[in-house]
Amino acid sequence: MNLILKFAKWLKPNGIVLNGDIVDCFSISSHRVDAEELTKSGLNSEIDLASWLMSQFSKVPERYWIGGNHEDRLYRYVTDRAPQLGRVATITFPKLFDLEKYGFKWTPYGEYITLGKLMVTHGEIVRKHSAYSAKAHFDKYGNSVLIGHTHRMGWYAHTNISGPHGAWENGCLCRLDGLGYTHHPDWQHCFAVVHVGPGGYFNVQQMPILDRKMFFYGKDVWTI
């Protein structure tokens, strides 16, 4: 994360997109709560860490947070555990995590934003191999799309009568030890820079992070 923040301050992007599962909400998930270090602080620790992260992008003009299935755990927890509250149950993710204070526009899980002709959404389909999940989302939407969700990176290309298209699954920035969900997962550290040009045409540059400490951008090598 420190490496990416260093790069972002240098790049000075027009916008930042946090594409879901930025926080885990593990303590209120339906999974077995047996990972002590993930649950002992509960949501308070996650709120503090999210506040710190959002504050790092205060100088970025456009800021977006797209909900993932992990952020959606808060909604599911409230509605499943206390359905009798009805309209009183006004605890929402953007309110609890104070997104407005940090200038982040909220997009609920399952929805999307667009960067030119590129659709950006968290994603909900998982396939076995790299880029297969990206292809599945292209098949679903019929549009160039960038997703998170799988913790894996990959790129799928397709050309039809309307022209060239692409679908990207964008890796992750979390620990690679399975986080208590699985063992020896096929996950990769990665993030992307998206350039948008005239007519909405775009280019996605994926940057795999190698050994948690370096990546390449053009002719430059970025290290911690």
WOQUI-V176489 format. One line per field, one symbol per residue. burial: # if it has 16 or more other C-alpha atoms within 10 Angstrom, else .. A space follows every 50 residues. Layout:
# WOQUI-V176489
burial->???
This chain:
# WOQUI-V176489
burial->...#...#....#..##############........#....#..##..# #..#..#.....############.#.#..............##..###. .###.####..#..#.########.#...#########....######## ######........##########.#.........#######.#...... ...#.####..#..#.......#.
